[in-house]
């Protein structure tokens, strides 16, 4: 069946999930050619609708769309009619009149992408909706681990996600995809930042988490801006308790553990300078793979608008 | 269902193509690029048949032209990408593009566009195991193993390589 939208990981079938990941490998191949572009989406338009700023994600989507030869337009919502009280229905009508086929949307409200998708034939790609989901981040993370370990599924692998779990849509989407691929996931962080009920082991102590034997340590950004009241004492304290300090990096390196982070990171909070350039840090690879994963998503989706089938 | 060719007849068809190619590859460097999937198997077989000529330098590559197709919006699901492996320089190369079945010509059109993104070959020729007619574009093969009269609705199934134990070409197999 044709899929119009990518809203979250859970709604993908196993077959779709594997196809998205397998095609990511081939998309990345294009980067190594002298012509880093294919004509797949020539004449199509991708619209970036970001109600929340995110230069990294929007740039990654923009490069992905351009490498597939699509045209990309930023709908600068911050300074547009939303502030003048335009409804979502009116916004959609405006976008449809511009004959776009794909909309990449980020919004602070969970479920916004789904609402948008139900109101339009354009393909909607969720680039983050509140604390709900960030499926392209999950895809790029899964691809990065598959690539680094040279495996197709993650059976028997242990992935420790550390940090601000409850505020993080990355933790939600990424733990979902790792589990789907057969990995075991655990969370680590201050009790105040861990969810009340999760099917995963949870650690509030760094040593216990390391004793669990992770193959990958996935650090989340401590999201200071999302907290109204502080949920942990201080950045220095967080670093001491849960951060990858220079001392802890030695143990991580000895055990051959991979380090990941969705960026942007807070140096000296969840990660030390030394850890950023650690040989098994996959942080920069994640950025590169983000473009390939988003190309794979754009390639897979089938808009239901007249201009696509013309 | 009808069998168009069995294993032996496929081999004969490949040998017919190889026979025509012998004078072309002698004393030259020729790049065989098979179109995925199955065209890559045909290309490999042709190279094996031609390898006995010591004066011929034969290069082998494989191309997936899916990202260059002009009919992707007609697919319910986009084709899974098989990857391209061309680890030699295409500039000024003599290329023999190889596919299993030539039908509308749209895959070959896509492949020609894809090849230009890898380099500027001196010459590109086309070899196909089966030509079943019904072109939608002005594309003709230079070397053909089997010419087959078909109706547009017919379905051709080539079982070759990719773990197929019994090799065959079948018409309207179900």
Interface residues (C-beta under 8 A of the other chain):
Chain A: X1 X2 X3 X19 X22 X23 X25 X26 X27 X29 X30 X33 X34 X35 X37 X38 X39 X40 X68 X299 X300 X302 X308 X309
Chain B: X64 X67 X68 X72 X73 X74 X75 X76 X77 X78 X80 X81 X82 X83 X84 X113 X114 X117 X118
